[in-house]
Amino acid sequence: MFKQTLAEQLAARTSTLRKEPSPPPHTTTKPDEAKEVKEPDLVDKPVQRTGCRPICILYEDEKRTADLIKALDEEGAPEIHKWLVTAGTLDLKRAPSTEMLYFSRLSASASIRKHESAIAYGEHVLEWLEYNGCDVINGSKAFSMEISKVRQCLGLAKHGMTYPETILIASQSQIAPSVETWYRVRKPPIFYLKPVTGGSGDGVRRYTGLGEFKRDMVDRRSSKGMKGSGAIFVVQKGEEEHETWYDNLKKSKVKGEKKVFYRAEFVDRKLLYCLRVSIPVSVNSSCPCDAPTRFDTCFRVIKDPATHFEDCEGWLVFERKCEAYMVDHDMHVGAFEFSFHGKDVDHVRPTYYVYDVNANTNYSDHAEKKIGYDERGMVNQARMLIRFASKPVGFFIIK
């Protein structure tokens, strides 16, 4: 049993799944072992769902998956499987179980957790599942988009969404001359250097001038060189919203300017809420899950973005474009990170500059403690997966 590959185990399970009695609730299985998960401490025990297929979560980091497993358990998912995509073998001649509903929690930020192989390996696993007719939520097309800032920009352009001016640089050796040439023509007040595949701000550098950039390049050559997954980088003009330090939200030891960005969180292609994050300008990470513990950060959950931005018509247009983008990339869960500017070049309406799209999203406990249980991200993800798992096999096969 333990010497079988994951594909062999899943194939074997396919022939016996209908014959076996339903497992007790709150059971979580890994590809090579099964263990009982303790029942959560709830006032009312969750009702076990009937007619719900097994749900298999593909993941690369235990901590980033625990909240979803807990939410699925609390919402009464009868059978949960976990597939750790950081190592293993995949026999392409073997067929996976099509009885399961697969949900990808693979992330472009895997490299910062020393799981960089999970990006390439996971991409092939998703394609293999889809080829064999499995129902995969946030599958290969969504993940391929997430791990490439170029694909993100092209997708944004296709849907008429605004993104920062961006150039792609072929190699590390070309970064300095390419940026210098671009800067002397454009003269942006702020610009960013980013790995084309990144996550959680890994390898991202912010510059306010060409001199600062040159000094940093010298320091990098004399120390560890460029940081980030892969050898290809992009340079983006910094479309930031700034604010000076304000005392009415939170006292801080950090002095000086802060920058503001937003994350529009979507579950089942519907807006859940918009998160406003305020951090020091020196911080490159844009992950709200990292920010509270690592940086001096202020959060605000915005349930009615149209009112907040004073742009009812424009926000609804932006929201619809986000939904269309998700449909086009086979995403059911995702987040759009953007900065907000009061007016566009024609001074007609506010502009939303999208600089990152996430097909895999975690949620900030610091922010969500201020909202109700039914509004929280992982709760809604769990309910979505249970609803999808109640659909017939083949319902979500990508056409």
HELIX and SHEET records of a PDB file:
HELIX    1   1 LEU A    6  THR A   16  1                                  11    
HELIX    2   2 LYS A   63  GLU A   74  1                                  12    
HELIX    3   3 ALA A  108  ARG A  113  5                                   6    
HELIX    4   4 SER A  117  TYR A  131  1                                  15    
HELIX    5   5 SER A  140  GLU A  146  1                                   7    
HELIX    6   6 LYS A  149  LYS A  158  1                                  10    
HELIX    7   7 GLN A  172  GLN A  174  5                                   3    
HELIX    8   8 ILE A  175  ARG A  186  1                                  12    
HELIX    9   9 LEU A  210  SER A  222  1                                  13    
HELIX   10  10 ALA A  291  ARG A  294  1                                   4    
HELIX   11  11 PRO A  305  HIS A  308  1                                   4    
HELIX   12  12 CYS A  312  ASP A  328  1                                  17    
HELIX   13  13 ASP A  365  GLU A  368  1                                   4    
HELIX   14  14 TYR A  373  GLU A  375  5                                   3    
HELIX   15  15 GLY A  377  ALA A  389  1                                  13    
SHEET    1   A 6 GLU A  33  GLU A  36  0                                        
SHEET    2   A 6 THR A  27  LYS A  30 -1                                        
SHEET    3   A 6 ILE A  80  LEU A  84  1                                        
SHEET    4   A 6 ILE A  55  TYR A  59  1                                        
SHEET    5   A 6 LEU A 101  SER A 104  1                                        
SHEET    6   A 6 ASP A 135  ILE A 137  1                                        
SHEET    1   B 4 THR A 166  ILE A 169  0                                        
SHEET    2   B 4 SER A 229  LYS A 237 -1                                        
SHEET    3   B 4 PHE A 191  THR A 197 -1                                        
SHEET    4   B 4 ARG A 205  TYR A 207 -1                                        
SHEET    1   C 4 GLU A 241  GLU A 243  0                                        
SHEET    2   C 4 LYS A 258  VAL A 267 -1                                        
SHEET    3   C 4 LYS A 270  PRO A 280 -1                                        
SHEET    4   C 4 CYS A 298  ILE A 302 -1                                        
SHEET    1   D 4 GLU A 241  GLU A 243  0                                        
SHEET    2   D 4 LYS A 258  VAL A 267 -1                                        
SHEET    3   D 4 VAL A 333  HIS A 341 -1                                        
SHEET    4   D 4 THR A 351  ASN A 358 -1                                        
END                                                                             
